[in-house]
Amino acid sequence: MSSPSEQMTAAEISRLAKVTRATVSNWRRRHPSFPAPSGGNETSPTYDRAEVEAWLRDRGQLPEPSPDDKLRNTIRVQEDLAAAATRALAFVLAAARMSSDERTQLAAASNFLRRSEDEVSARAGELQFLGKISFDEPEEPVLRAALDTLEQLGRDQTIDALTSLVSSDSVMRGVHFTPQSIATLMAGLIDQRTGYPTSVFDPACGTGGLLEAARRQGATRLFGQDLVAGQAASTATRLAVGEGEVDVRAAVGDSLRDDAFPELAADAVLCHPPFGDRDWGHDELGLDGRWAYGLPPKGEPELAWLEHCLAHVRPGGTAVILLPPGVASRAGGRRIRSELVRQGAVRAVIAIPAGIVPPLHVPLHLWVLRNPEGEPREADPVLFVNAPAADASSSSMDENPATTEPVEDQLGSALSVRVWRQYAADPTGFDAHPGLARGVPALELLDDLVDLTPARYVHRTYQAQSPKEQSRLAHDLRDRLARSIELFNTANLQLDWRIPERAHERRSAMVNDLVRGGAITLHRVTGRDDSDGGVTIQRGDVLLPEHAAPNSSSTYPFPPVLVAGEAEDGTELRPTMILFRPDPERLDPWFLAGFLSAEENVSNASIGTSLRRIDPKRLRVPLMPLEEQRRYGAMFRRIETVRKSADTAYRLATDVARQLRSSLTSGALQPANGDFP
C-alpha cells in the first residue's frame, strides 16, 4: 500500500485534473476502472496518487503540471514534508543570489548535492538558525524542481509554493493569516514624525507579511521569531531576496518562553499573535521582567504578547498589535489595562469591521501603543476609531450596480491612518470626527471596567442639525431604497434560461495557456516587487481580489468579480487585486468574469486555509465561440446587477431603519397623527 504522503482526496484529484469535484464523483460512479479507495474512510476516501495519475494519463486527462505544481508534488512524497520544504527554502535563498549562468553550472554539476550544500553555507546566512544543512540523496529531485521553478516562474512564486507547504503542515489553533491590506495599515500606524523607523520586530512573524509591509515603507533592519522553523525560514528568505538592502534576523522558538532577542529594543514592533492559547507559560514566567504592567492572568494570553511587544520597543517607540475584541473589555485584564492607560502606553484602539481579517466573523481591534519615555507624566487622551465598513448610503452602487468595492477599501484604512496622524501630531488638540473617531481623556477610562472598546466611545448616529434636517435625510434614504428595490425587480425580470437535455462537460484552457497564447494579459500588484507597479485599469478589464475566504457561512464565500467600466477607467490597479485584460476579438469580458469567479474554479486554483490565495494562472476558462461567449456574458452581467441591487437594497433598508429609530428615540421626529395598520 502507498505511504500516507502518496494518498489523494477527491478534492486533490479535481485540482490535479483541473475539473470540478462533481466530475470526479461522476468518474467514480460511471467508470469501473477508476482506482478503488486505498485509505481514508467511507465518507472521506483517499486514493493512491500513482494509480490516479496512471488512470488520468490513459484517458489523456492528466494536464502537464506547472513548475510550482511539480515542486509541490516532489516535496509531498518526502518523508518529512515540512522539513524538506524548509531546507528547500534555504537552497532557494542561495540560488536566488546566483546569476543565471551560475545556476546552470550548478544544475550540470556531477556533485550537485555537495555543491548545493556549499552554496547554502556561503549565501544563506540569514538561515543560520537551521544549522549546517546537508542534503540527502532523496532531496535532489526537490532541489532540481526548486531550481526549475526559480528559472521559469521567479523567486516569489517559488517561495510561495514552498511557504504553502510549511504553513499547511503547521496549522495551530488561534493562528490566522494577516491580509496584506491589514499588514499595510499596521505598518502605516507606526509613528513617522521623524521618518520611518529603521528597526522593526515581529515576535510571531509567521511567513513575514508584517515585516514585508514595514520594509516596503522604509524599514531596513528586520527581526522576526516564529515557533515553526519553516515559517521563520520563509520570512528570512522572502525578506532577504526582496528589493533594497536590508538586514534580516530570523529565529525559531516560542517567543514568550524562549525569547530569541532578549536585549532587542526595536524602533517599532508589529504583531498578529496567536489568540486564545492558555498554555502560554504563565506558571513558569511569573517572575519575568517583561511584565512591567502586571503579570497577565493565565486566561489573558494576548496581554502577555502585548507586554512582550512593549518590552522590545525602545522608549518612545511604537507597537501595533492586532487583537481580539475581548482584550479591551474582559474582567481578567482590567488591572493591566488600567496600568497601560495610567502610564500612557495606550495611544489608540481601532475597531476593524468583521469580514476583513480571519476569523472573519469577529471584528478585531488594532492597538497602537508606546513605550513611555523617561519619567512618568500626564497621559495623553486615548484615540478611539470605529473604522467604517463599506457604506451603502454614500456609495454609487445604485447608479452603477456593477461596481464592486475591493476588500481593502472596506476597511477604511487610508481614513484610519489619516485620523491617526492628525491625533499623533497633537493628541490634546485633536478634533473629534463624529461617528468615526474621538480622543478620550485617560481619567475618563479609569473606571471600574476600564473598557477600551471603541464602540463604547464612538457611536455611529444620524444626529442632524435640526428635526427638519433629520426629516430630509429620512426621505432621501427612503427614496434611494425605493429606487434600489425598483432596480432589483427590473433586473430580476430580465433573468431567463433554458434547460438542456443533459449537462455537458466543456473543453477548457488554463489562464496560463491563454496568457501564452495572447488571449489574456495578466497583471498583479503584490507589493513584493514593482514590475507591475503603476498599471492603469481600462474599460473591459476583469478584476478579481487575490484572496478568497472559503467560509460557506459567509454572505459571499468567494470574492466578487468586477468588469471595469467608466468609473474604474484610468484608475490605478490596487495591491492584492488581479487584473485580466482579455483580447476583445477572442474573449467577452463578462463571460470571462463569470467563469473566473465560479466557486469550483476559484476553489481548485486556491491555496491556504482561513483565507485562500488565488493562483490566477490555474483558473480555467471554457473554450467556445465568441458569439456564444456573449450570450453567457449578458447573463452573467444581469446576475451581477441583481446581486448588487439586492445588496444595496439590504444595506439601504438597514440605514433607513437605523436613521428613523435614532430620530424617534432622540426626539427629533415623532410618529404621524392617525392610526397605523
MOMOPE-V577846 format. One record per residue. N is the residue number from 1. RES is the residue in one letter. PSI is psi in degrees with one decimal (* if undefined). Layout:
<<N/RES/PSI> <N/RES/PSI>>
This chain:
<<1/M/147.6> <2/S/155.7> <3/S/157.6> <4/P/-31.1> <5/S/-14.3> <6/E/13.1> <7/Q/150.8> <8/M/140.9> <9/T/170.2> <10/A/-36.2> <11/A/-39.4> <12/E/-34.6> <13/I/-42.1> <14/S/-38.9> <15/R/-38.5> <16/L/-44.7> <17/A/-5.8> <18/K/42.8> <19/V/173.1> <20/T/163.9> <21/R/-30.4> <22/A/-36.4> <23/T/-41.7> <24/V/-41.0> <25/S/-40.4> <26/N/-41.0> <27/W/-43.4> <28/R/-38.5> <29/R/-37.7> <30/R/-15.9> <31/H/106.0> <32/P/-23.2> <33/S/-8.1> <34/F/137.3> <35/P/138.8> <36/A/152.0> <37/P/141.3> <38/S/9.9> <39/G/-169.7> <40/G/-145.6> <41/N/-174.4> <42/E/-37.1> <43/T/-27.4> <44/S/72.0> <45/P/156.3> <46/T/160.2> <47/Y/150.5> <48/D/124.6> <49/R/-44.6> <50/A/-41.8> <51/E/-41.5> <52/V/-45.6> <53/E/-40.0> <54/A/-41.1> <55/W/-45.0> <56/L/-39.0> <57/R/-40.9> <58/D/-31.0> <59/R/-2.3> <60/G/25.4> <61/Q/23.9> <62/L/99.2> <63/P/153.5> <64/E/119.1> <65/P/149.3> <66/S/163.7> <67/P/-40.3> <68/D/-30.6> <69/D/-41.4> <70/K/-41.1> <71/L/-46.9> <72/R/-44.8> <73/N/-35.9> <74/T/-38.5> <75/I/-32.8> <76/R/-22.1> <77/V/1.7> <78/Q/152.2> <79/E/-42.6> <80/D/95.5> <81/L/-50.4> <82/A/-41.3> <83/A/-40.1> <84/A/-42.7> <85/A/-37.6> <86/T/-44.9> <87/R/-34.2> <88/A/-31.9> <89/L/-40.6> <90/A/-41.2> <91/F/-41.8> <92/V/-39.6> <93/L/-43.5> <94/A/-44.8> <95/A/-33.9> <96/A/-21.5> <97/R/0.6> <98/M/156.7> <99/S/165.3> <100/S/-39.2> <101/D/-40.4> <102/E/-37.7> <103/R/-37.0> <104/T/-43.1> <105/Q/-39.1> <106/L/-45.5> <107/A/-31.3> <108/A/-6.1> <109/A/138.6> <110/S/-31.1> <111/N/56.7> <112/F/-47.6> <113/L/-42.9> <114/R/-42.5> <115/R/-39.1> <116/S/-42.3> <117/E/-43.5> <118/D/-41.3> <119/E/-42.1> <120/V/-43.4> <121/S/-37.9> <122/A/-29.5> <123/R/-7.4> <124/A/49.7> <125/G/-26.7> <126/E/-14.8> <127/L/28.0> <128/Q/-22.8> <129/F/-14.4> <130/L/-8.7> <131/G/-175.6> <132/K/126.9> <133/I/126.3> <134/S/116.7> <135/F/135.0> <136/D/162.2> <137/E/-40.3> <138/P/-15.6> <139/E/-8.6> <140/E/-44.7> <141/P/-33.7> <142/V/-47.8> <143/L/-39.0> <144/R/-37.4> <145/A/-38.4> <146/A/-40.7> <147/L/-41.2> <148/D/-41.7> <149/T/-40.5> <150/L/-42.4> <151/E/-40.4> <152/Q/-37.5> <153/L/-13.3> <154/G/170.5> <155/R/-39.1> <156/D/-44.8> <157/Q/-30.4> <158/T/-45.9> <159/I/-39.6> <160/D/-42.9> <161/A/-43.5> <162/L/-38.6> <163/T/-37.8> <164/S/-29.1> <165/L/-43.6> <166/V/-28.9> <167/S/-45.5> <168/S/-22.2> <169/D/3.5> <170/S/39.9> <171/V/128.0> <172/M/149.2> <173/R/134.6> <174/G/-1.4> <175/V/128.2> <176/H/156.6> <177/F/142.7> <178/T/110.4> <179/P/150.9> <180/Q/-34.1> <181/S/-38.5> <182/I/-41.6> <183/A/-42.2> <184/T/-41.4> <185/L/-46.5> <186/M/-42.8> <187/A/-31.4> <188/G/-16.2> <189/L/-3.2> <190/I/139.6> <191/D/121.4> <192/Q/21.9> <193/R/-25.9> <194/T/27.1> <195/G/163.0> <196/Y/137.6> <197/P/149.4> <198/T/-48.1> <199/S/131.9> <200/V/138.5> <201/F/138.4> <202/D/108.1> <203/P/-4.3> <204/A/62.5> <205/C/-15.9> <206/G/-127.5> <207/T/13.7> <208/G/13.9> <209/G/-41.7> <210/L/-42.4> <211/L/-34.9> <212/E/-40.2> <213/A/-39.4> <214/A/-39.0> <215/R/-41.0> <216/R/-28.4> <217/Q/-1.1> <218/G/-5.7> <219/A/142.5> <220/T/-13.2> <221/R/113.0> <222/L/128.0> <223/F/135.1> <224/G/149.6> <225/Q/141.5> <226/D/149.3> <227/L/-29.0> <228/V/121.9> <229/A/-41.1> <230/G/-37.7> <231/Q/-39.0> <232/A/-39.5> <233/A/-39.0> <234/S/-42.4> <235/T/-51.7> <236/A/-42.7> <237/T/-47.5> <238/R/-42.8> <239/L/-37.2> <240/A/-28.0> <241/V/5.5> <242/G/179.6> <243/E/145.9> <244/G/160.0> <245/E/119.2> <246/V/151.3> <247/D/115.2> <248/V/128.9> <249/R/116.4> <250/A/149.2> <251/A/157.4> <252/V/139.5> <253/G/169.2> <254/D/111.4> <255/S/-35.9> <256/L/-43.3> <257/R/-32.4> <258/D/72.7> <259/D/116.8> <260/A/-14.4> <261/F/61.2> <262/P/-25.8> <263/E/-0.1> <264/L/130.5> <265/A/85.3> <266/A/162.6> <267/D/-31.4> <268/A/155.4> <269/V/134.0> <270/L/135.0> <271/C/134.4> <272/H/83.9> <273/P/165.7> <274/P/146.5> <275/F/142.8> <276/G/18.2> <277/D/97.0> <278/R/-16.9> <279/D/58.9> <280/W/-2.3> <281/G/22.1> <282/H/-45.5> <283/D/-41.8> <284/E/-11.3> <285/L/19.6> <286/G/-31.9> <287/L/16.0> <288/D/142.2> <289/G/-5.6> <290/R/-15.1> <291/W/65.7> <292/A/-18.5> <293/Y/10.8> <294/G/152.3> <295/L/120.2> <296/P/137.2> <297/P/157.4> <298/K/-34.2> <299/G/8.0> <300/E/61.1> <301/P/-31.5> <302/E/-32.4> <303/L/-29.6> <304/A/-43.2> <305/W/-40.2> <306/L/-46.8> <307/E/-34.2> <308/H/-43.1> <309/C/-46.4> <310/L/-32.4> <311/A/-16.6> <312/H/17.3> <313/V/135.1> <314/R/157.5> <315/P/126.9> <316/G/-9.2> <317/G/166.6> <318/T/141.4> <319/A/131.0> <320/V/119.8> <321/I/135.2> <322/L/121.6> <323/L/154.8> <324/P/155.9> <325/P/-26.1> <326/G/-23.5> <327/V/-30.0> <328/A/-14.1> <329/S/-14.6> <330/R/141.1> <331/A/-35.2> <332/G/-25.0> <333/G/6.6> <334/R/-43.5> <335/R/-42.4> <336/I/-40.4> <337/R/-40.0> <338/S/-44.4> <339/E/-40.0> <340/L/-43.9> <341/V/-44.8> <342/R/-38.1> <343/Q/0.3> <344/G/21.7> <345/A/-27.6> <346/V/118.1> <347/R/-44.2> <348/A/151.4> <349/V/122.0> <350/I/122.0> <351/A/127.5> <352/I/129.8> <353/P/148.3> <354/A/152.9> <355/G/-0.2> <356/I/-42.0> <357/V/136.1> <358/P/143.5> <359/P/129.4> <360/L/-17.8> <361/H/-1.9> <362/V/128.2> <363/P/102.6> <364/L/170.6> <365/H/142.4> <366/L/123.0> <367/W/127.0> <368/V/119.9> <369/L/162.8> <370/R/139.2> <371/N/109.7> <372/P/138.8> <373/E/142.0> <374/G/-141.0> <375/E/153.2> <376/P/143.1> <377/R/172.0> <378/E/129.2> <379/A/142.8> <380/D/160.5> <381/P/150.2> <382/V/131.9> <383/L/128.6> <384/F/128.2> <385/V/125.8> <386/N/82.7> <387/A/131.2> <388/P/146.0> <389/A/-176.2> <390/A/133.0> <391/D/109.3> <392/A/-35.3> <393/S/-20.8> <394/S/3.3> <395/S/170.0> <396/S/22.9> <397/M/-27.5> <398/D/-24.4> <399/E/-31.1> <400/N/82.7> <401/P/-16.1> <402/A/-9.6> <403/T/132.3> <404/T/124.8> <405/E/125.6> <406/P/151.6> <407/V/-41.2> <408/E/-26.6> <409/D/-26.9> <410/Q/-21.8> <411/L/-25.5> <412/G/34.9> <413/S/-42.6> <414/A/-39.6> <415/L/-41.9> <416/S/-43.0> <417/V/-40.6> <418/R/-43.1> <419/V/-42.6> <420/W/-42.8> <421/R/-33.4> <422/Q/-43.6> <423/Y/-46.7> <424/A/-31.6> <425/A/-30.6> <426/D/80.8> <427/P/-39.9> <428/T/-22.6> <429/G/12.2> <430/F/129.8> <431/D/129.6> <432/A/148.8> <433/H/101.5> <434/P/132.8> <435/G/-2.2> <436/L/-52.0> <437/A/148.5> <438/R/152.5> <439/G/133.7> <440/V/124.9> <441/P/142.9> <442/A/-37.5> <443/L/-31.9> <444/E/-19.4> <445/L/-19.1> <446/L/60.1> <447/D/-161.2> <448/D/-20.9> <449/L/-35.2> <450/V/53.2> <451/D/117.9> <452/L/28.0> <453/T/122.7> <454/P/-38.5> <455/A/-19.5> <456/R/-26.1> <457/Y/-18.3> <458/V/107.4> <459/H/132.0> <460/R/105.1> <461/T/172.2> <462/Y/38.4> <463/Q/117.3> <464/A/179.8> <465/Q/-22.8> <466/S/162.0> <467/P/-35.9> <468/K/-40.5> <469/E/-37.7> <470/Q/-42.4> <471/S/-41.6> <472/R/-42.2> <473/L/-41.6> <474/A/-44.2> <475/H/-42.1> <476/D/-47.1> <477/L/-40.8> <478/R/-40.0> <479/D/-40.4> <480/R/-36.5> <481/L/-43.0> <482/A/-40.6> <483/R/-39.6> <484/S/-36.4> <485/I/-40.0> <486/E/-41.1> <487/L/-41.1> <488/F/-46.3> <489/N/-41.9> <490/T/-45.9> <491/A/-38.5> <492/N/-35.2> <493/L/-20.2> <494/Q/-5.7> <495/L/124.6> <496/D/150.1> <497/W/167.4> <498/R/160.2> <499/I/112.2> <500/P/163.5> <501/E/-36.3> <502/R/152.0> <503/A/140.2> <504/H/148.7> <505/E/131.5> <506/R/148.5> <507/R/142.8> <508/S/166.8> <509/A/148.7> <510/M/150.8> <511/V/-37.2> <512/N/-41.4> <513/D/-38.1> <514/L/-32.4> <515/V/-45.7> <516/R/-32.6> <517/G/-2.5> <518/G/3.7> <519/A/-26.0> <520/I/140.3> <521/T/130.7> <522/L/132.7> <523/H/143.3> <524/R/151.7> <525/V/94.6> <526/T/-18.5> <527/G/-7.8> <528/R/-21.1> <529/D/171.7> <530/D/20.4> <531/S/-31.9> <532/D/12.4> <533/G/146.1> <534/G/22.7> <535/V/128.2> <536/T/129.8> <537/I/141.1> <538/Q/156.0> <539/R/136.5> <540/G/-9.8> <541/D/148.3> <542/V/126.4> <543/L/134.1> <544/L/131.6> <545/P/149.8> <546/E/-24.4> <547/H/144.5> <548/A/129.8> <549/A/116.8> <550/P/46.6> <551/N/102.5> <552/S/-14.7> <553/S/-10.0> <554/S/163.0> <555/T/-44.9> <556/Y/93.0> <557/P/-23.1> <558/F/155.9> <559/P/143.7> <560/P/151.4> <561/V/151.6> <562/L/131.9> <563/V/119.2> <564/A/133.6> <565/G/-154.2> <566/E/-37.6> <567/A/-32.3> <568/E/-17.7> <569/D/124.6> <570/G/-7.3> <571/T/166.8> <572/E/141.0> <573/L/130.0> <574/R/155.9> <575/P/152.5> <576/T/11.2> <577/M/145.2> <578/I/130.2> <579/L/125.5> <580/F/119.0> <581/R/102.0> <582/P/148.2> <583/D/113.7> <584/P/-18.1> <585/E/-9.8> <586/R/-24.5> <587/L/132.2> <588/D/129.3> <589/P/-39.0> <590/W/-33.3> <591/F/-47.5> <592/L/-45.3> <593/A/-42.0> <594/G/-44.1> <595/F/-32.3> <596/L/-34.0> <597/S/5.2> <598/A/139.6> <599/E/-46.5> <600/E/-38.8> <601/N/-49.0> <602/V/-41.7> <603/S/-44.7> <604/N/-19.3> <605/A/14.4> <606/S/153.6> <607/I/153.7> <608/G/-179.1> <609/T/-84.3> <610/S/-41.7> <611/L/113.3> <612/R/137.9> <613/R/129.7> <614/I/128.9> <615/D/102.3> <616/P/-29.5> <617/K/-16.4> <618/R/-6.7> <619/L/152.7> <620/R/148.7> <621/V/128.2> <622/P/150.4> <623/L/114.9> <624/M/160.0> <625/P/154.5> <626/L/-38.2> <627/E/-41.2> <628/E/-36.8> <629/Q/-42.6> <630/R/-33.0> <631/R/-45.2> <632/Y/-42.7> <633/G/-41.2> <634/A/-39.2> <635/M/-44.7> <636/F/-37.7> <637/R/-41.4> <638/R/-40.2> <639/I/-43.4> <640/E/-36.5> <641/T/-42.8> <642/V/-47.1> <643/R/-46.6> <644/K/-40.0> <645/S/-36.5> <646/A/-40.8> <647/D/-42.7> <648/T/-43.0> <649/A/-42.2> <650/Y/-47.4> <651/R/-35.9> <652/L/-37.5> <653/A/-39.8> <654/T/-42.4> <655/D/-41.7> <656/V/-47.6> <657/A/-43.2> <658/R/-43.8> <659/Q/-43.9> <660/L/-40.2> <661/R/-43.7> <662/S/-41.2> <663/S/-39.9> <664/L/-43.9> <665/T/-25.7> <666/S/-9.8> <667/G/1.2> <668/A/-30.3> <669/L/156.5> <670/Q/153.4> <671/P/146.4> <672/A/157.4> <673/N/152.4> <674/G/171.0> <675/D/144.4> <676/F/141.0> <677/P/*>>
